[in-house]
Amino acid sequence: MAPTAIESEHAHEGRAQEPDVGAREVRHARTRSYLMCPPTYFDVVYAINEWMHPDEPVDRDRAMSQWSTLVDTYRRLGHEVLTIDPVQDLPDMVFVTDSGLVVDGVALGARYRSPERRAEAEYVFQWFRRNGLIRPALPRFVNEGEGDFLVVGDTILAGTGFRSDPRSHAEASAHLDRPVITLELVNPRYYHLNTALGVLDESTIAYLPAAFSAESRAMLERMYPDAVIAAESDTEWLGLNLVSDGANVVLPVQATHLAQQLSARGYEPVQLDYSEFLKSGGGIKCCTLELRGFRELRDRGPTTKESKGTQESEGEKQ
């Protein structure tokens, strides 16, 4: 289906209208800025999640083609895509979303649990610094960026269980000045929150209940009674590892059940083949770090206080 046109660039217009009885709900998109990293060195040379099998070869040309199609799709939808240079010997750097979290132009870097990925965080952190983001800081505790931290309106949902340290949740809340809700993941196949939950707009999510502890499921049911519930057949293709601008939802072409649900709820599914990255347990959202507030910050220019606001975390001092 062809993507809808972006109807509003303003955050306050990003909420859905109340539908008429029997009518398809109207959704409004908001222009986004995304940071992405080309898969120049993408490969599977180690295994740090259940999806990864180093003995299965990667088709790098196919990966580059799928990644380029994703970039073109974002731009066709009216969004801004910025890139960071890939680094040799960092095959997972294409999954840049795990390396940070940006809210209102304020940047928090990452601290990886796996030694194989730790160097990635520094490159993205330096990108934050060079590009004028506010108070860039590296966390003290393990924090895998938008892999485990997802922004829904004024709230941040934060995953733990396999990667991010729960202590990083309070750390993120303090730095970004947003409430953080802790959610426990219980199935190692869903090692990051963004493999089990996708943000559709400022008040709506889609998720797989079976990926969460009973307490976290109850929390999600209370907070998001109108959530879209995914099927496990969708998550076999990382269907919840999606990117939404509030109206258009970019997700794998194989996630047909989820796409049908989204369409029924007034969203426009934009389905792509991104299957080469499944060999590393990665998907569309994994490759897309949202820079919230970046465009506004750039347009007005940083204040003196902001431009000098780079912080050194406790972890850096150790």
C-alpha positions as CSV (number, residue, x, y, z in Angstrom):
1,M,0.0,0.0,0.0
2,A,1.3,3.5,-0.8
3,P,2.4,5.5,2.3
4,T,0.2,8.4,3.3
5,A,1.4,11.9,3.1
6,I,2.7,13.6,6.2
7,E,-0.1,15.8,7.4
8,S,1.6,17.7,10.2
9,E,5.2,18.4,11.3
10,H,4.2,19.5,14.8
11,A,4.4,17.2,17.8
12,H,1.2,18.6,19.3
13,E,-0.7,17.5,16.2
14,G,0.6,13.9,16.4
15,R,-2.3,12.4,18.2
16,A,-5.0,10.4,16.5
17,Q,-8.5,12.0,16.0
18,E,-11.5,10.3,17.5
19,P,-13.0,8.2,14.7
20,D,-16.6,8.4,13.6
21,V,-18.7,5.4,14.3
22,G,-17.7,2.7,11.8
23,A,-15.0,4.9,10.3
24,R,-11.3,4.2,9.9
25,E,-9.4,6.2,12.5
26,V,-7.4,9.1,11.1
27,R,-3.7,9.2,12.1
28,H,-1.3,12.1,11.7
29,A,2.4,11.8,11.0
30,R,5.2,14.0,12.4
31,T,8.5,14.6,10.6
32,R,11.4,12.8,12.2
33,S,15.2,12.9,12.2
34,Y,17.0,9.6,12.2
35,L,20.6,8.6,12.6
36,M,21.7,5.5,10.6
37,C,25.0,3.6,9.8
38,P,25.6,1.9,6.5
39,P,26.2,-1.9,6.8
40,T,29.6,-1.7,5.0
41,Y,31.2,-4.1,7.5
42,F,28.0,-6.0,8.6
43,D,28.8,-9.6,9.4
44,V,28.0,-12.3,11.9
45,V,31.3,-13.3,13.5
46,Y,30.1,-13.9,17.1
47,A,26.9,-14.9,18.8
48,I,25.5,-12.7,21.6
49,N,21.8,-13.5,21.0
50,E,19.8,-16.5,19.9
51,W,19.4,-15.3,16.4
52,M,23.1,-15.2,15.6
53,H,24.9,-18.1,13.8
54,P,28.4,-17.2,12.7
55,D,28.4,-20.3,10.4
56,E,25.6,-18.8,8.3
57,P,27.2,-16.4,5.7
58,V,26.0,-12.8,5.3
59,D,25.2,-11.4,1.8
60,R,26.6,-8.0,2.3
61,D,25.4,-6.7,-1.0
62,R,21.9,-7.7,-0.2
63,A,22.1,-6.1,3.2
64,M,23.3,-2.9,1.7
65,S,20.4,-2.9,-0.8
66,Q,17.8,-3.5,1.9
67,W,19.4,-0.8,4.1
68,S,19.4,1.7,1.2
69,T,15.8,0.9,0.5
70,L,15.0,1.7,4.1
71,V,16.8,5.0,3.9
72,D,15.0,5.9,0.7
73,T,11.7,5.0,2.3
74,Y,12.2,7.4,5.2
75,R,13.2,10.2,2.9
76,R,10.2,9.5,0.6
77,L,8.0,9.8,3.7
78,G,9.5,13.3,4.4
79,H,11.9,12.4,7.1
80,E,15.5,13.4,7.6
81,V,18.2,10.7,7.6
82,L,21.7,11.5,8.9
83,T,24.5,9.0,8.8
84,I,27.5,8.0,10.9
85,D,30.5,6.4,9.2
86,P,30.9,2.7,9.7
87,V,34.0,1.3,11.4
88,Q,35.9,-1.7,10.3
89,D,35.9,-4.6,12.8
90,L,32.6,-3.4,14.3
91,P,30.1,-5.6,12.3
92,D,27.1,-4.6,14.4
93,M,27.5,-0.9,14.2
94,V,24.7,-0.8,11.6
95,F,22.4,-1.4,14.6
96,V,23.0,2.2,15.7
97,T,19.8,2.5,17.7
98,D,21.4,0.5,20.6
99,S,24.1,3.2,21.0
100,G,22.0,6.1,22.4
101,L,18.8,7.8,23.3
102,V,17.9,11.4,22.4
103,V,15.0,13.3,23.9
104,D,14.3,17.0,23.4
105,G,17.8,17.3,22.0
106,V,19.4,15.9,25.1
107,A,21.6,12.9,24.4
108,L,22.4,9.9,26.5
109,G,25.0,7.4,25.1
110,A,25.2,3.7,25.7
111,R,27.2,1.2,27.7
112,Y,27.1,-2.3,26.2
113,R,27.0,-5.5,28.1
114,S,28.8,-7.5,25.5
115,P,32.5,-6.7,25.0
116,E,32.1,-7.2,21.3
117,R,30.0,-4.1,20.9
118,R,31.4,-1.7,23.5
119,A,33.6,0.3,21.1
120,E,30.5,1.3,19.1
121,A,29.2,3.5,21.9
122,E,32.2,5.8,21.8
123,Y,31.8,6.6,18.1
124,V,28.1,7.4,18.4
125,F,28.8,9.5,21.6
126,Q,31.4,11.5,19.7
127,W,28.8,12.0,16.9
128,F,26.4,13.5,19.5
129,R,29.1,15.9,20.7
130,R,30.2,17.0,17.2
131,N,26.6,17.7,16.1
132,G,25.6,19.9,19.0
133,L,23.3,17.7,21.1
134,I,22.6,18.9,24.6
135,R,24.5,17.6,27.6
136,P,25.8,14.4,25.9
137,A,26.7,11.9,28.6
138,L,27.8,8.2,28.8
139,P,25.9,6.1,31.4
140,R,27.5,4.5,34.4
141,F,25.4,1.3,34.2
142,V,24.8,-1.0,31.2
143,N,22.3,0.8,29.0
144,E,21.7,-0.3,25.4
145,G,20.1,2.8,24.1
146,E,16.9,2.5,22.1
147,G,17.3,-1.2,22.1
148,D,15.9,-1.1,25.6
149,F,14.5,2.5,26.0
150,L,11.5,3.5,24.0
151,V,9.8,6.9,24.2
152,V,6.0,7.0,24.3
153,G,4.7,10.5,24.6
154,D,6.2,11.9,27.8
155,T,7.1,8.5,29.2
156,I,10.1,6.2,28.5
157,L,9.5,2.5,28.6
158,A,12.7,0.7,29.6
159,G,13.5,-3.0,29.3
160,T,15.6,-5.2,31.5
161,G,16.2,-8.9,31.9
162,F,18.9,-9.6,29.4
163,R,20.9,-6.4,28.5
164,S,20.3,-3.1,30.2
165,D,20.9,-2.9,33.9
166,P,17.7,-1.8,35.8
167,R,19.9,0.9,37.6
168,S,20.3,2.5,34.2
169,H,16.6,3.3,34.2
170,A,16.9,5.8,37.1
171,E,20.0,7.2,35.5
172,A,18.2,7.8,32.2
173,S,15.2,9.4,34.0
174,A,17.5,11.9,35.8
175,H,19.5,12.8,32.7
176,L,16.5,13.1,30.3
177,D,14.0,14.5,32.9
178,R,11.4,12.0,31.9
179,P,9.6,9.3,33.9
180,V,10.9,5.8,33.1
181,I,8.8,2.6,33.5
182,T,10.7,-0.6,34.0
183,L,9.6,-3.7,32.0
184,E,11.0,-7.1,32.5
185,L,11.7,-9.3,29.5
186,V,11.6,-13.1,30.2
187,N,12.3,-14.8,26.9
188,P,15.9,-14.5,25.6
189,R,14.7,-14.5,22.0
190,Y,13.4,-11.0,22.9
191,Y,16.7,-9.8,24.2
192,H,15.9,-6.1,23.7
193,L,12.7,-4.3,24.5
194,N,12.4,-3.2,20.8
195,T,12.1,-6.8,19.7
196,A,8.9,-7.2,21.8
197,L,7.3,-3.8,21.7
198,G,6.9,-1.1,19.1
199,V,5.8,2.5,19.5
200,L,3.1,3.6,17.1
201,D,2.4,7.2,18.3
202,E,2.4,9.3,21.5
203,S,-0.1,7.1,23.2
204,T,-0.2,3.8,21.4
205,I,2.1,0.7,21.3
206,A,2.1,-2.7,19.8
207,Y,3.6,-5.6,21.8
208,L,3.8,-9.3,22.4
209,P,2.6,-10.1,26.0
210,A,4.4,-13.5,26.2
211,A,7.8,-11.6,26.1
212,F,7.2,-10.0,29.5
213,S,6.9,-11.0,33.1
214,A,3.4,-11.2,34.6
215,E,3.9,-8.0,36.5
216,S,5.1,-6.1,33.3
217,R,2.2,-7.5,31.3
218,A,-0.2,-6.1,33.9
219,M,1.6,-2.8,33.8
220,L,1.3,-2.6,30.0
221,E,-2.4,-3.6,30.1
222,R,-3.1,-0.8,32.6
223,M,-1.1,1.9,30.7
224,Y,-2.1,0.9,27.2
225,P,-5.5,-0.7,27.1
226,D,-5.9,0.0,23.4
227,A,-2.5,-1.5,22.4
228,V,-2.1,-3.6,19.3
229,I,-1.4,-7.2,20.4
230,A,1.1,-8.9,18.0
231,A,1.2,-12.6,17.2
232,E,4.3,-14.7,17.6
233,S,4.2,-15.3,13.8
234,D,5.0,-11.5,13.5
235,T,7.9,-11.6,15.9
236,E,9.5,-14.4,14.0
237,W,10.4,-11.7,11.5
238,L,11.0,-9.0,14.2
239,G,7.7,-7.4,13.2
240,L,7.6,-5.3,16.4
241,N,11.1,-3.9,15.6
242,L,9.2,-1.2,13.6
243,V,9.5,2.5,13.1
244,S,6.4,4.7,13.1
245,D,6.0,8.4,12.5
246,G,2.5,8.4,13.9
247,A,0.7,7.4,10.7
248,N,3.1,5.4,8.5
249,V,4.5,2.3,10.1
250,V,7.6,0.8,8.5
251,L,7.8,-2.9,9.3
252,P,8.9,-6.2,7.7
253,V,6.9,-7.4,4.7
254,Q,6.6,-10.9,6.3
255,A,4.7,-9.4,9.4
256,T,1.3,-9.8,7.7
257,H,-0.9,-10.3,10.8
258,L,0.5,-7.2,12.4
259,A,0.2,-5.1,9.2
260,Q,-3.5,-6.1,9.0
261,Q,-4.1,-5.0,12.6
262,L,-2.3,-1.7,12.0
263,S,-4.4,-1.0,8.9
264,A,-7.6,-1.7,10.7
265,R,-6.5,0.9,13.4
266,G,-5.9,3.6,10.8
267,Y,-2.2,3.3,10.4
268,E,-0.6,2.8,7.0
269,P,1.8,-0.2,6.9
270,V,4.9,0.4,4.8
271,Q,6.3,-3.1,4.4
272,L,9.9,-3.8,3.4
273,D,12.1,-6.9,3.1
274,Y,14.8,-6.5,5.8
275,S,15.5,-10.2,6.2
276,E,19.2,-10.2,5.7
277,F,19.6,-8.5,9.1
278,L,17.7,-11.2,10.8
279,K,20.9,-13.3,10.7
280,S,22.2,-11.0,13.5
281,G,18.9,-10.7,15.3
282,G,18.4,-7.2,13.9
283,G,15.6,-5.4,12.2
284,I,14.3,-2.0,11.0
285,K,14.2,-0.2,14.4
286,C,17.7,-1.6,15.2
287,C,19.1,0.4,12.4
288,T,17.2,3.6,13.2
289,L,18.1,5.9,16.1
290,E,15.6,8.7,16.4
291,L,17.1,12.2,17.1
292,R,14.2,13.8,19.0
293,G,14.5,17.5,19.0
294,F,17.5,17.6,16.8
295,R,16.0,19.6,14.0
296,E,14.6,22.2,16.4
297,L,17.9,22.4,18.2
298,R,19.8,22.9,14.9
299,D,17.4,25.5,13.6
300,R,17.6,27.7,16.7
301,G,21.3,27.1,17.4
302,P,22.7,25.9,20.7
303,T,23.0,28.3,23.6
304,T,26.3,28.9,25.3
305,K,25.2,26.7,28.2
306,E,24.2,23.9,25.9
307,S,27.3,24.0,23.8
308,K,29.4,23.5,26.9
309,G,27.2,20.9,28.4
310,T,29.1,17.7,27.6
311,Q,29.2,15.6,30.7
312,E,31.7,12.9,31.8
313,S,29.9,10.0,33.4
314,E,31.0,8.2,36.5
315,G,31.7,5.2,34.3
316,E,34.2,7.2,32.3
317,K,36.0,8.2,35.4
318,Q,36.5,4.7,36.6
